[in-house]
């Protein structure tokens, strides 16, 4: 059933045993984030911090499990929403034929008309309390990580309107608090919010903006969903909740927002005003996104419901709560991709270690030669898929979420000389690995089962090699060479801080040694990464590599991927290289000491301790060699 505000959702979470209340005071500056990171990474419940030092409780990790994600969408499970969309699309797109067949679709079309967002002339629950002299300090806004530029609103639904077309957009753009009534607005250059901003700049007028927090939790998902531009987010929300979204006009501008939002922050952006310095921010990439110039948002009014709850999330080294939002999109958007763009697509998956854009795996029903490459070419230009760095396409009876089997399948069906499609294109602005901001290399991998006309040269894979690791002091600077026999993959740790040429020397070492028939894929990470922790290895390699720059052929069917930190390479790096995100020793110690007073269950050590070795230069936000 749909929810009317976060308090309603909280009641349901508690009834289902999915909520933990924390009554002791916890500081929104660093402490709430540290506690949430521990609970989230251990599959814990949603957390309601009741004593935040403000008049508002704070809800976090509300989307941190598939069960809670499904609850937020008023569904029993995530598959339910995906199947419903498939059924609806198939009915609407399969209506060719006699009149009876066409008329049979009318109830479904009528249902769509019944979930269109509707504007109301009345005031909303979100306007029960009005602050005409707004002060953002009334909210428990989080500072999540020690080198964040300040406090950030992390779950804002930012409402804008295009000044010419009148098209609306609701996007999720972080907001850094600057003072009592201004924030920075993180409109990345590729996003619809930035497009609207540029249009208002041309008009020479102030841009009205309203930000909502809370309400039915499905609104939050809709604001993050990879919808095509100009598709109303509240249409998707209405479909998922099976009830139209009622919208009310704001007090100080003409933006319409949900009737049952918990909090509304109204205001404007003046395109003629100089931008402000925003960031750094510990981001979902697991690294700090570094400071840059962004528009300033002026708050003119704050309204909220009488039972308002402040919602928040934290992001950082994966996996975290945002991974569940990506899994929901896998279920919900498979049908639109399959039925409107790529009918051969059977499934797609964004692994947690790939933080959504770094790796996308697609499974297809292959019926003709070259089809894998066709899908790669098409998807690299499709909507937000344009940000994908590594795109893997497979076919056959393979579970794309069983990574060990998947790697075996890919190595068995891929000729590295002819099945790797290198290119260049736009990257997410948060990607730090490319030499050029938001532009870099891409790789499509055709790992489909080959058909007649597609030749694959397979190396001999019958060599006998023991699984294990050893210390190596050769000039290449290698450490912890981890050879995994079954999947023909080597992970090698390189100490670049002592030897900037370690990567190049390692390549030469592998070329000289006789690895033919033993290895197919060599992954290089820094020596302080655990070569046996394949999740961390994958996260580091995907995040730190540019496919065009960092992949090299050792031989015809052995490739080397340099996933090391580029700040240490000879000659340096043309951009600032960010550090990983982790809590400070002081925050970890303080949280350890107060854990028992929180009454939230057995002690959980800080996840940041697991990544302390990956942090350089005293954990500054920018890595300094």
C-alpha positions in Angstrom: 0.0 0.0 0.0 1.2 3.6 -0.5 2.6 5.5 2.4 1.6 9.0 3.6 4.8 10.4 4.8 7.8 8.8 6.5 6.1 8.3 9.8 3.7 5.9 8.1 6.6 4.0 6.5 8.4 3.9 9.9 5.3 2.3 11.5 5.3 -0.4 8.9 9.1 -1.0 9.2 8.7 -1.4 12.9 5.7 -3.8 12.5 7.9 -6.0 10.2 10.9 -6.0 12.6 12.9 -3.9 10.1 13.6 -0.8 12.3 15.9 0.0 15.2 15.2 3.1 17.3 18.2 4.8 18.9 17.1 7.0 21.8 20.6 8.2 23.0 22.0 11.4 21.5 24.1 10.8 18.5 25.9 13.7 16.7 24.9 14.2 13.1 28.5 15.3 12.5 30.4 12.1 11.7 28.9 9.8 14.4 25.6 8.9 12.7 27.4 8.1 9.5 29.9 5.8 11.4 27.2 3.9 13.2 25.2 3.5 10.0 28.2 2.3 8.0 28.7 -0.5 10.6 25.1 -1.5 10.5 24.6 -1.2 6.8 27.6 -3.2 5.8 26.4 -6.0 8.1 22.9 -6.3 6.7 21.3 -4.4 9.6 18.0 -2.8 10.0 16.8 0.8 9.2 17.9 3.2 11.9 15.7 5.9 13.5 17.9 8.4 15.4 15.4 10.0 17.8 17.8 12.4 19.6 19.7 14.4 17.0 20.0 17.7 18.9 17.2 19.1 16.7 13.4 18.8 16.7 13.5 16.2 14.0 14.3 12.4 14.2 16.5 11.1 11.4 15.8 7.9 9.3 18.7 6.2 7.6 19.4 2.8 5.9 15.7 2.7 5.1 16.5 1.1 1.7 19.3 -1.1 3.0 17.7 -4.5 2.2 15.7 -6.0 -0.7 12.8 -6.5 1.7 12.8 -2.8 2.7 13.3 -1.7 -0.9 10.2 -3.8 -1.9 8.3 -2.4 1.0 9.1 1.2 -0.1 7.5 0.3 -3.5 4.4 -1.3 -1.9 5.5 -4.7 -3.2 6.1 -8.1 -1.7 9.4 -8.3 -3.6 11.3 -6.4 -6.3 10.5 -9.0 -8.9 6.8 -8.2 -8.5 7.3 -4.6 -9.9 9.4 -5.9 -12.8 6.9 -8.5 -13.8 4.0 -6.0 -13.7 5.9 -3.7 -16.0 6.7 -6.6 -18.4 3.0 -7.6 -18.5 1.8 -4.0 -19.1 4.4 -3.4 -21.9 3.6 -6.6 -23.6 -0.1 -5.9 -23.6 0.4 -2.3 -24.9 3.0 -3.3 -27.6 1.2 -6.4 -28.7 -2.2 -5.0 -29.6 -2.0 -5.6 -33.4 -4.9 -7.6 -34.7 -8.7 -7.4 -34.4 -10.8 -4.9 -32.5 -11.4 -7.2 -29.6 -7.7 -7.5 -28.9 -7.3 -3.7 -29.0 -10.2 -3.1 -26.7 -8.8 -5.6 -24.2 -5.9 -3.2 -23.5 -8.2 -0.3 -22.5 -8.4 -1.3 -18.8 -4.6 -1.1 -18.6 -4.6 2.3 -20.4 -7.3 3.5 -18.0 -5.1 2.4 -15.1 -2.2 4.5 -16.5 -4.5 7.5 -16.7 -5.5 6.9 -13.1 -1.9 7.2 -11.8 -1.0 10.4 -13.6 0.2 13.0 -11.0 -2.6 15.5 -10.2 -2.3 19.1 -9.0 -4.5 20.2 -6.1 -5.5 23.8 -5.1 -5.3 23.0 -1.4 -2.4 23.1 1.0 -0.7 19.8 1.7 0.4 17.9 4.8 3.8 19.1 3.9 2.7 22.7 4.6 1.3 22.2 8.1 4.2 24.2 9.6 5.6 27.2 7.7 9.0 29.0 8.3 9.1 32.2 6.4 12.4 33.1 8.0 14.1 29.9 7.0 17.1 28.4 8.9 18.5 25.1 7.7 20.1 24.6 11.1 16.7 23.2 12.3 17.5 20.0 10.5 20.0 17.2 11.6 22.0 17.5 8.3 24.9 15.0 8.2 28.6 15.5 7.9 29.4 11.9 6.8 33.2 11.7 6.4 36.1 13.6 8.0 37.2 15.5 4.8 33.8 16.4 3.5 33.5 20.1 2.8 30.7 20.5 5.3 27.3 19.1 6.0 25.3 17.7 3.1 21.7 17.0 2.5 22.0 13.5 1.0 18.5 12.5 0.0 17.1 15.7 -1.6 14.5 15.5 -4.3 15.2 18.6 -6.3 12.2 19.9 -8.4 12.8 22.2 -11.4 10.9 23.3 -14.5 12.3 24.0 -18.0 11.6 27.7 -18.7 10.6 27.1 -22.4 9.1 23.6 -22.6 7.6 23.6 -19.1 8.8 20.0 -18.6 9.5 19.1 -15.0 12.3 17.2 -13.4 12.8 15.6 -10.0 16.4 14.6 -9.5 18.7 13.5 -6.6 21.5 16.1 -6.3 23.4 16.5 -3.1 23.3 19.9 -1.4 26.1 21.3 0.8 25.0 23.7 3.5 26.8 27.0 3.2 24.9 29.0 5.8 21.4 29.3 7.4 19.6 29.9 4.1 22.0 28.9 1.2 23.4 25.7 -0.2 25.5 24.6 -3.1 23.5 22.6 -5.7 25.5 19.7 -7.2 24.1 19.7 -10.7 26.5 17.6 -12.7 26.9 18.6 -16.4 25.1 15.6 -17.8 22.0 15.8 -15.6 18.6 17.2 -16.4 18.9 19.7 -13.5 22.0 21.2 -15.2 20.1 21.3 -18.5 17.3 23.3 -16.9 19.8 25.6 -15.2 21.5 26.4 -18.6 18.1 27.1 -20.1 17.2 29.5 -17.2 20.6 31.2 -17.7 19.7 32.0 -21.3 16.4 33.4 -20.2 18.1 35.9 -17.9 15.7 35.1 -15.1 15.9 33.5 -11.6 15.3 29.8 -11.6 12.7 28.6 -9.2 13.7 25.4 -7.3 12.0 23.4 -4.6 13.5 20.5 -2.6 11.5 17.9 -0.9 12.5 15.3 1.7 10.6 12.2 2.7 7.0 11.5 1.9 6.1 8.2 0.4 9.6 6.5 0.1 8.8 5.5 -3.5 9.3 9.2 -4.4 13.0 8.9 -3.3 13.5 5.9 -5.6 11.8 7.7 -8.5 14.1 10.6 -8.2 17.1 8.3 -8.6 15.7 6.1 -11.3 17.3 6.1 -14.7 14.3 7.5 -16.6 14.5 9.1 -20.0 14.6 12.8 -20.0 11.2 14.5 -19.8 9.5 11.4 -18.4 7.7 12.6 -15.2 9.2 10.9 -12.1 5.8 11.0 -10.4 4.3 8.9 -13.2 6.7 6.1 -12.2 6.0 6.7 -8.6 2.3 6.5 -9.2 2.7 3.3 -11.1 4.8 1.6 -8.4 2.5 2.7 -5.5 -0.7 2.1 -7.7 -2.0 5.5 -6.7 -1.6 8.9 -8.3 0.7 11.5 -6.6 -1.1 14.6 -5.4 0.9 17.8 -5.9 0.5 21.1 -4.2 1.9 24.6 -5.1 4.8 25.9 -3.0 4.4 29.0 -0.9 7.0 31.2 -2.5 7.4 29.9 -6.0 5.3 28.1 -8.6 6.9 24.6 -8.2 4.5 21.8 -7.4 5.6 19.2 -4.8 4.0 16.1 -3.3 1.1 16.7 -0.9 2.5 14.3 1.7 6.2 15.2 1.6 7.8 15.5 5.1 9.8 18.6 4.4 9.8 21.2 1.6 12.7 23.7 1.1 11.7 26.4 -1.4 13.9 28.9 -3.1 15.7 29.9 -6.3 19.0 29.8 -8.1 20.2 33.0 -9.8 22.1 32.0 -13.0 23.8 35.4 -13.1 25.4 34.8 -9.7 29.0 33.5 -9.4 29.2 29.7 -8.6 30.3 28.5 -5.2 33.1 26.1 -4.2 31.4 22.8 -3.3 32.9 19.7 -1.8 34.9 17.5 -1.2 32.4 14.8 -0.5 32.9 11.1 0.3 31.0 9.6 -2.6 29.4 6.3 -3.6 32.5 5.5 -5.7 34.3 4.9 -2.4 36.6 7.9 -3.1 36.2 11.6 -2.3 34.7 13.5 -5.2 36.8 16.6 -5.2 35.7 20.2 -4.8 34.5 22.2 -7.8 32.3 25.1 -8.7 28.5 24.7 -8.6 25.4 27.0 -8.5 24.2 28.6 -5.2 20.7 27.8 -4.0 18.9 30.5 -1.9 16.2 29.3 0.5 13.1 31.5 0.7 10.8 29.3 2.8 10.7 26.0 4.7 7.6 24.0 5.3 7.0 20.6 6.9 4.4 18.3 8.3 3.7 18.2 12.0 5.2 14.6 12.2 8.1 15.3 9.9 11.1 12.9 9.8 14.4 14.0 8.3 15.6 11.2 5.8 19.3 10.7 5.0 21.7 8.2 3.5 25.5 7.8 3.5 27.6 6.6 0.6 31.2 5.4 0.6 33.2 2.2 -0.1 30.7 -0.3 -1.5 28.5 -2.1 -0.8 26.2 0.4 0.9 22.5 1.4 0.9 22.6 2.9 -2.6 23.4 -0.6 -4.0 19.8 -1.6 -3.3 18.5 1.3 -5.4 20.6 -0.1 -8.3 19.2 -3.6 -7.8 15.6 -2.2 -7.9 16.5 -0.5 -11.3 17.7 -3.9 -12.6 14.3 -5.3 -12.0 12.2 -2.4 -13.0 14.0 -1.3 -16.2 14.7 -4.7 -17.7 11.3 -4.6 -19.5 11.7 -1.2 -21.0 15.2 -2.0 -22.3 14.0 -5.4 -23.7 10.8 -4.2 -25.3 11.7 -0.8 -26.6 15.4 -1.0 -27.4 17.1 -4.4 -27.3 14.6 -7.3 -27.6 17.4 -9.9 -27.2 18.3 -8.7 -23.7 17.4 -11.4 -21.1 18.9 -9.8 -18.0 21.3 -7.1 -16.9 23.2 -6.6 -13.7 25.3 -3.8 -12.1 27.6 -5.5 -9.6 28.1 -3.6 -6.3 31.9 -3.4 -6.8 31.2 -1.5 -10.1 29.2 1.2 -8.3 26.6 1.2 -11.1 28.6 2.9 -14.0 31.9 1.1 -13.9 30.6 -2.3 -14.9 27.4 -3.5 -16.5 26.8 -7.1 -17.3 24.2 -8.0 -20.0 22.9 -11.4 -20.9 21.3 -11.8 -24.3 19.4 -14.5 -26.4 21.9 -14.8 -29.2 20.6 -15.9 -32.6 23.1 -14.6 -35.1 26.9 -13.9 -35.4 28.0 -10.5 -34.3 25.0 -9.9 -32.1 27.1 -9.4 -28.9 29.0 -6.6 -30.6 25.7 -5.1 -31.9 24.3 -4.9 -28.4 27.5 -3.3 -27.1 27.4 -0.6 -29.7 23.8 0.1 -29.0 23.9 0.2 -25.2 26.9 2.5 -25.0 24.7 5.2 -26.4 21.6 4.5 -24.5 20.5 7.0 -21.8 22.6 6.8 -18.6 24.3 3.7 -20.0 26.5 6.2 -21.8 28.5 6.5 -18.5 29.3 2.8 -18.5 33.1 2.1 -18.4 33.1 -1.7 -18.8 30.2 -3.4 -20.6 30.2 -7.2 -20.7 27.8 -9.1 -22.9 27.3 -12.8 -22.5 24.9 -15.5 -23.8 23.9 -19.1 -22.9 22.9 -20.8 -19.7 24.9 -18.7 -17.3 24.0 -16.9 -14.0 25.4 -13.4 -14.4 25.3 -12.9 -10.6 27.6 -16.0 -10.0 30.9 -14.2 -10.6 33.2 -17.2 -10.5 31.1 -19.1 -13.1 30.7 -15.9 -15.1 34.5 -15.3 -15.3 35.0 -18.9 -16.4 32.3 -18.5 -19.1 33.8 -15.2 -20.4 37.4 -16.6 -20.6 36.1 -19.7 -22.4 34.2 -17.7 -25.0 36.4 -14.6 -25.5 39.3 -14.0 -27.8 41.0 -10.9 -26.4 42.3 -9.9 -29.8 38.9 -9.7 -31.5 36.3 -9.6 -28.8 37.4 -6.4 -27.0 35.9 -3.3 -28.4 37.8 -0.2 -27.2 36.3 3.3 -27.4 36.1 6.6 -25.8 33.1 8.6 -24.5 31.5 10.5 -21.6 32.1 9.3 -18.1 30.3 10.1 -14.9 31.8 13.3 -13.5 32.7 11.4 -10.3 35.1 9.1 -12.2 38.6 10.0 -11.2 40.6 7.6 -13.4 40.6 9.3 -16.8 43.1 11.8 -17.8 40.3 14.2 -18.9 37.4 15.2 -16.6 34.2 13.3 -17.5 35.7 11.9 -20.7 37.7 8.7 -21.1 38.1 5.2 -22.3 35.5 2.4 -22.5 35.6 -1.3 -23.2 32.9 -3.6 -24.5 33.6 -7.3 -24.0 31.8 -9.7 -26.3 31.8 -12.8 -24.1 28.9 -14.5 -25.9 29.1 -18.1 -27.1 30.5 -17.9 -30.6 28.6 -19.1 -33.6 29.6 -20.2 -37.1 31.5 -17.4 -38.7 32.9 -16.2 -35.4 36.3 -17.6 -34.8 37.9 -17.9 -31.4 41.4 -18.9 -30.8 41.6 -20.7 -27.5 44.9 -21.0 -25.6 45.8 -24.2 -23.9 44.3 -24.3 -20.4 45.6 -27.6 -19.3 48.7 -26.4 -17.4 49.0 -27.5 -13.8 49.5 -24.6 -11.4 48.9 -24.5 -7.6 46.5 -21.9 -6.1 48.3 -19.8 -3.6 50.4 -16.7 -3.1 54.1 -15.9 -2.6 56.3 -12.9 -1.8 58.4 -11.7 -4.7 61.3 -9.3 -4.5 62.1 -9.0 -8.2 62.7 -5.5 -9.7 59.1 -5.1 -10.8 58.1 -4.4 -7.2 55.5 -7.2 -7.0 53.9 -8.3 -3.8 51.3 -11.0 -3.0 51.0 -12.6 -6.4 47.7 -14.5 -6.1 47.3 -17.1 -8.8 43.8 -18.5 -9.0 44.0 -21.8 -10.9 40.3 -22.3 -11.9 39.7 -19.0 -13.4 43.2 -18.3 -14.9 43.5 -14.9 -13.2 46.5 -13.4 -11.4 46.2 -10.5 -9.0 49.5 -8.8 -8.4 50.2 -6.0 -5.8 52.7 -3.4 -6.9 54.5 -0.9 -4.6 54.5 2.2 -6.8 55.2 4.7 -4.0 58.7 3.1 -3.8 59.0 2.4 -7.5 57.0 4.5 -10.0 58.0 2.1 -12.8 56.6 -0.9 -11.0 53.7 -1.3 -13.4 55.8 -1.3 -16.6 58.4 -3.6 -15.0 55.7 -6.0 -14.0 54.4 -6.2 -17.6 57.9 -7.0 -18.8 58.3 -9.7 -16.1 55.1 -11.4 -17.2 56.1 -11.2 -20.9 59.4 -12.9 -20.1 57.9 -15.7 -18.0 56.2 -18.6 -19.6 52.5 -18.1 -18.6 51.1 -19.4 -21.8 48.2 -21.8 -21.1 48.2 -20.7 -17.4 46.9 -17.2 -17.2 44.4 -15.2 -19.3 43.9 -12.1 -17.1 46.4 -10.2 -14.9 45.0 -7.6 -12.5 47.4 -5.1 -10.9 46.5 -3.3 -7.7 48.6 -1.4 -5.2 50.6 -3.5 -2.8 48.5 -2.5 0.2 45.3 -4.1 -1.3 44.5 -7.6 -0.2 45.1 -9.7 -3.3 42.7 -12.4 -1.9 39.8 -10.1 -1.4 38.3 -10.2 -4.9 35.6 -7.7 -4.1 38.1 -5.1 -3.1 40.3 -6.0 -6.1 37.4 -5.6 -8.5 36.4 -2.3 -6.9 39.9 -1.0 -7.1 40.6 -2.2 -10.7 37.2 -0.9 -12.1 37.5 2.4 -10.3 41.2 3.2 -10.9 41.5 2.1 -14.6 40.9 3.7 -17.9 40.3 0.9 -20.4 42.1 2.5 -23.3 45.1 3.6 -21.3 45.5 0.8 -18.7 44.9 -2.4 -20.6 47.9 -4.0 -22.3 48.4 -7.3 -24.2 51.0 -9.6 -22.6 50.5 -12.0 -25.5 47.6 -12.7 -27.9 45.4 -14.1 -25.3 46.7 -12.6 -22.0 45.8 -9.1 -21.0 47.1 -6.9 -18.2 44.8 -4.4 -16.5 46.5 -1.7 -14.4 44.1 -0.9 -11.5 46.8 0.8 -9.5 46.7 4.4 -8.2 47.9 6.7 -11.0 49.1 9.5 -8.7 52.4 7.5 -8.3 53.1 6.9 -11.9 56.2 8.4 -13.5 55.4 12.0 -14.4 52.4 12.1 -12.1 48.8 12.5 -13.1 47.2 15.5 -14.9 44.3 15.7 -12.4 44.0 15.5 -8.6 43.7 11.9 -7.5 41.3 11.3 -4.6 41.8 9.3 -1.5 39.5 6.6 -0.4 36.6 7.3 2.0 37.0 6.2 5.6 36.3 7.4 9.2 38.9 9.0 11.3 40.5 7.2 14.2 38.9 9.6 16.6 35.3 8.9 15.3 35.9 5.2 15.4 37.2 5.4 19.0 34.3 7.5 20.1 31.7 5.2 18.5 33.4 2.1 20.0 33.0 3.7 23.5 29.4 4.6 23.2 28.2 1.5 21.3 26.7 -0.2 24.4 24.6 2.9 25.2 23.0 2.8 21.8 21.3 -0.5 22.6 21.4 -1.7 19.0 22.8 -5.2 19.4 26.2 -6.8 19.5 29.3 -4.7 18.9 30.3 -4.2 15.2 33.8 -3.0 14.4 34.3 -0.2 12.0 34.5 -1.2 8.3 37.0 1.7 7.9 39.5 -0.5 9.8 39.5 -2.9 6.9 40.6 -0.2 4.4 43.1 1.7 6.5 46.0 0.5 4.4 44.4 1.8 1.2 44.5 5.3 2.5 47.5 7.6 1.8 48.8 10.9 3.1 47.0 10.8 6.5 43.6 10.2 4.8 43.5 13.6 3.2 40.8 13.9 0.6 43.5 14.4 -2.1 46.3 11.8 -2.5 49.7 13.4 -2.3 52.5 11.0 -3.5 
